[in-house]
Amino acid sequence: MPHCSALTIAGSDSGGGAGIQADLKTFSALGVYGTSAITAITAQNTRGVFAVEEVSPAVVGAQITAVLEDIPPQAIKIGMLASPEIIAAVADALEGYRGPVVLDPVMIAKSGHALLAEEAEAALIERLLPRADVLTPNLPEAARLLGQDPADTAAQTEAQGHALRALGAGAVVMKGGHATGATCIDRLVTAFATTELSQPRLATRNTHGTGCSLSSAIAAELAKGATVVAAVRRAQAWLHGAIRAADGLQIGGGCGPVHHFYEVWSR
């Protein structure tokens, strides 16, 4: 029986902790064959982002088409898109794809570097948000997409999740990493219910690539046939373990990566 695969459409992180590199590590860690389409090249490490160069929209589209024609994925994760032209190229290339899509609206790096042009936000909302089976914004990203202030209560978080669903997303994971408190709560908002998924908040600076890794973990679980609720639950639990093991990697002098292979290397 052929192994299941997933496609990541995102930017490249030369430091290996986020973007395409994090996605492919996540896919592999969760037993899924990973393919990729690179939207931008970034020069970055654990200390920050120092340069960004976009890949031409034509080449972005060609990468996606090449993968779809020969290695059709069971799920797709979309991350950094950079510009309206790249968003259009991705939307056009995915026109005939009918599998699940996880959209991570990457806007700003942890260093503060902008990864999505302001003029691209409208294109993201119009062309790709309605295509997302699962949308995975953090609280600042959700607020920016809606033109609102970031949510600071459970009720506000749930309301913004429903507002994003009203824009076309099938389900929304309102990530709680930017909130405060001893417990980190992600809220999965669907048409049927809001599910709270909580984990103890871990004291570590090594959280580079957590958003990328969560969305690609959800895509990997969907590729394996899980329901949305089961995929999000497994992805969150796996990521918590990767964050818990991150300090053991000792990579770089800044905000280091999570340990994608903690379940594998320990054996």
C-alpha positions as CSV (number, residue, x, y, z in Angstrom):
1,M,0.0,0.0,0.0
2,P,1.5,3.4,-0.9
3,H,2.6,5.6,2.0
4,C,0.6,8.7,2.6
5,S,2.1,12.1,1.8
6,A,1.6,15.7,2.6
7,L,2.7,18.9,0.7
8,T,3.9,22.0,2.4
9,I,3.8,25.3,0.6
10,A,5.9,27.8,2.6
11,G,9.1,29.7,3.0
12,S,12.5,28.3,3.7
13,D,14.3,28.9,7.0
14,S,18.0,28.6,6.7
15,G,18.2,28.0,10.5
16,G,16.1,24.8,10.1
17,G,13.6,25.6,12.9
18,A,10.6,26.9,11.0
19,G,9.0,27.0,7.6
20,I,9.6,24.3,5.0
21,Q,12.3,22.7,7.1
22,A,10.1,22.4,10.2
23,D,7.2,21.2,8.1
24,L,9.3,18.4,6.5
25,K,10.7,17.4,9.9
26,T,7.2,17.3,11.3
27,F,5.8,15.2,8.5
28,S,8.7,12.7,8.9
29,A,8.4,12.6,12.7
30,L,4.7,11.7,12.3
31,G,5.3,9.0,9.6
32,V,4.2,11.0,6.5
33,Y,6.2,11.5,3.3
34,G,6.8,15.2,2.8
35,T,6.9,17.2,-0.4
36,S,7.4,20.9,-0.7
37,A,6.9,24.1,-2.7
38,I,9.1,27.0,-1.6
39,T,7.6,30.5,-1.7
40,A,10.5,32.5,-0.3
41,I,14.1,32.2,0.8
42,T,14.9,33.6,4.2
43,A,18.3,34.2,5.7
44,Q,17.7,33.6,9.4
45,N,18.9,31.8,12.5
46,T,17.7,31.5,16.1
47,R,18.5,35.3,16.6
48,G,16.4,36.8,13.8
49,V,15.5,37.2,10.1
50,F,18.1,39.1,8.1
51,A,16.9,38.8,4.5
52,V,13.9,37.6,2.5
53,E,13.7,37.0,-1.2
54,E,10.5,35.8,-2.8
55,V,10.4,33.0,-5.4
56,S,8.7,34.0,-8.6
57,P,4.9,33.2,-8.6
58,A,5.4,31.1,-11.8
59,V,8.0,28.9,-10.1
60,V,5.8,28.6,-7.0
61,G,2.9,27.4,-9.1
62,A,5.2,25.1,-11.1
63,Q,6.4,23.4,-7.9
64,I,2.9,22.7,-6.7
65,T,1.8,21.4,-10.1
66,A,4.8,19.1,-10.4
67,V,4.0,17.5,-7.0
68,L,0.2,17.2,-7.6
69,E,0.7,15.5,-10.9
70,D,3.1,12.8,-9.7
71,I,2.9,12.6,-5.9
72,P,-0.6,13.6,-5.0
73,P,-0.7,14.5,-1.3
74,Q,-3.4,13.4,1.1
75,A,-3.2,16.8,2.8
76,I,-1.6,20.2,2.2
77,K,-0.2,22.7,4.6
78,I,0.2,26.4,3.5
79,G,2.5,28.7,5.4
80,M,4.4,31.9,4.4
81,L,3.1,33.4,1.2
82,A,4.7,36.9,1.2
83,S,2.8,38.6,-1.6
84,P,-0.6,38.9,-3.4
85,E,1.0,37.4,-6.6
86,I,2.3,34.3,-4.8
87,I,-1.1,33.9,-3.1
88,A,-2.8,34.0,-6.5
89,A,-0.3,31.5,-7.9
90,V,-1.0,29.1,-5.0
91,A,-4.8,29.5,-5.3
92,D,-4.7,28.9,-9.0
93,A,-2.4,25.8,-8.7
94,L,-4.8,24.3,-6.1
95,E,-7.9,24.9,-8.1
96,G,-8.5,21.2,-8.7
97,Y,-7.3,19.8,-5.4
98,R,-10.0,18.3,-3.2
99,G,-8.0,17.1,-0.2
100,P,-7.8,18.8,3.2
101,V,-5.9,22.1,3.4
102,V,-4.4,23.6,6.6
103,L,-3.7,27.3,6.4
104,D,-1.3,28.9,8.8
105,P,-1.6,32.7,8.2
106,V,2.1,33.5,8.8
107,M,2.4,37.3,9.1
108,I,5.2,38.2,11.5
109,A,8.2,36.2,12.6
110,K,9.0,36.0,16.4
111,S,11.8,38.5,15.7
112,G,9.2,41.0,14.5
113,H,10.2,40.8,10.9
114,A,7.1,41.1,8.6
115,L,6.6,37.9,6.5
116,L,3.4,38.9,4.7
117,A,3.0,42.3,2.9
118,E,0.0,44.3,4.1
119,E,-1.4,44.4,0.6
120,A,-1.4,40.6,0.6
121,E,-3.8,40.3,3.5
122,A,-6.9,40.9,1.4
123,A,-5.8,38.4,-1.2
124,L,-5.2,35.8,1.6
125,I,-8.7,36.4,2.9
126,E,-10.3,36.3,-0.5
127,R,-8.4,33.5,-2.3
128,L,-7.2,31.1,0.3
129,L,-9.0,31.4,3.6
130,P,-12.2,30.0,2.1
131,R,-10.2,27.0,0.8
132,A,-8.9,26.2,4.3
133,D,-10.4,23.2,6.1
134,V,-8.4,24.2,9.1
135,L,-7.1,27.8,9.8
136,T,-4.4,28.1,12.6
137,P,-3.9,31.7,13.6
138,N,-2.3,32.9,16.8
139,L,-4.2,35.6,18.7
140,P,-2.5,38.6,17.0
141,E,-2.9,37.0,13.5
142,A,-6.6,36.3,14.1
143,A,-7.1,39.9,15.2
144,R,-5.3,41.3,12.2
145,L,-7.3,39.2,9.8
146,L,-10.5,40.6,11.4
147,G,-9.3,44.2,11.9
148,Q,-10.0,43.8,15.6
149,D,-8.0,44.0,18.9
150,P,-6.5,40.7,20.0
151,A,-8.8,38.6,22.1
152,D,-8.0,38.5,25.8
153,T,-10.9,36.3,27.2
154,A,-12.3,32.9,26.3
155,A,-15.5,34.4,24.9
156,Q,-13.6,36.9,22.7
157,T,-11.4,34.1,21.4
158,E,-14.3,31.9,20.5
159,A,-16.1,34.8,18.9
160,Q,-13.1,35.6,16.7
161,G,-12.9,32.0,15.8
162,H,-16.5,32.0,14.6
163,A,-15.9,35.3,12.7
164,L,-13.0,33.7,10.8
165,R,-15.2,30.7,10.0
166,A,-17.7,33.2,8.6
167,L,-15.0,34.2,6.2
168,G,-15.0,30.7,4.8
169,A,-12.6,28.5,6.9
170,G,-14.0,25.1,7.8
171,A,-12.5,25.1,11.3
172,V,-10.3,27.5,13.2
173,V,-7.6,26.7,15.8
174,M,-7.2,29.8,17.9
175,K,-3.8,29.2,19.3
176,G,-3.1,30.2,22.9
177,G,0.6,30.6,22.9
178,H,0.4,34.4,23.0
179,A,-1.9,34.4,26.0
180,T,-0.8,34.3,29.7
181,G,-1.3,31.9,32.6
182,A,0.1,28.6,33.7
183,T,-2.0,26.7,31.1
184,C,-1.8,27.1,27.4
185,I,-5.3,26.7,25.8
186,D,-5.9,26.2,22.1
187,R,-9.5,26.5,21.1
188,L,-10.8,24.5,18.1
189,V,-13.8,26.3,16.8
190,T,-16.0,24.4,14.4
191,A,-19.6,24.7,13.2
192,F,-20.7,22.2,15.9
193,A,-18.7,23.0,19.0
194,T,-15.7,24.7,20.5
195,T,-13.2,22.3,21.9
196,E,-10.6,23.5,24.5
197,L,-7.3,21.7,24.3
198,S,-4.9,22.5,27.1
199,Q,-1.4,21.8,28.1
200,P,0.9,23.2,30.9
201,R,2.7,26.3,29.7
202,L,6.4,25.4,29.5
203,A,9.2,27.8,30.6
204,T,11.6,27.8,27.6
205,R,12.9,30.2,25.1
206,N,13.2,27.4,22.5
207,T,9.9,27.8,20.7
208,H,11.0,28.8,17.2
209,G,8.8,27.2,14.6
210,T,5.9,26.2,16.9
211,G,3.2,27.6,14.7
212,C,4.7,26.0,11.6
213,S,5.1,22.7,13.3
214,L,1.5,22.6,14.7
215,S,-0.1,23.3,11.4
216,S,2.1,20.7,9.6
217,A,1.3,18.2,12.3
218,I,-2.4,18.7,11.8
219,A,-1.9,18.2,8.1
220,A,0.1,15.1,8.7
221,E,-2.7,13.6,10.9
222,L,-5.3,14.6,8.3
223,A,-3.2,12.9,5.6
224,K,-3.4,9.7,7.7
225,G,-7.1,9.9,7.8
226,A,-7.9,11.5,11.2
227,T,-10.9,13.7,11.7
228,V,-10.2,17.4,12.3
229,V,-10.8,17.1,16.1
230,A,-8.5,14.0,16.4
231,A,-5.9,15.6,14.1
232,V,-5.7,18.8,16.2
233,R,-5.7,16.9,19.5
234,R,-2.8,14.6,18.4
235,A,-0.9,17.5,16.8
236,Q,-1.1,19.7,20.0
237,A,0.0,16.8,22.2
238,W,2.9,16.0,19.9
239,L,4.0,19.6,19.8
240,H,3.9,19.9,23.6
241,G,6.3,17.0,23.7
242,A,8.6,18.7,21.1
243,I,8.6,21.9,23.1
244,R,9.3,20.0,26.4
245,A,12.3,18.4,24.8
246,A,13.6,21.5,23.0
247,D,16.1,22.6,25.7
248,G,17.9,19.3,25.2
249,L,18.9,20.3,21.6
250,Q,21.0,23.3,22.5
251,I,20.8,24.8,19.0
252,G,21.9,28.5,18.5
253,G,22.2,31.4,20.8
254,G,18.7,32.8,20.5
255,C,15.1,31.4,20.3
256,G,16.0,27.8,19.4
257,P,13.8,25.2,17.6
258,V,11.5,22.6,19.1
259,H,12.7,19.0,19.1
260,H,10.8,17.5,16.2
261,F,12.3,14.1,16.6
262,Y,12.0,13.7,20.3
263,E,9.9,10.5,19.9
264,V,12.4,9.0,17.4
265,W,15.8,10.0,18.7
266,S,15.0,8.8,22.3
267,R,14.8,5.3,20.9
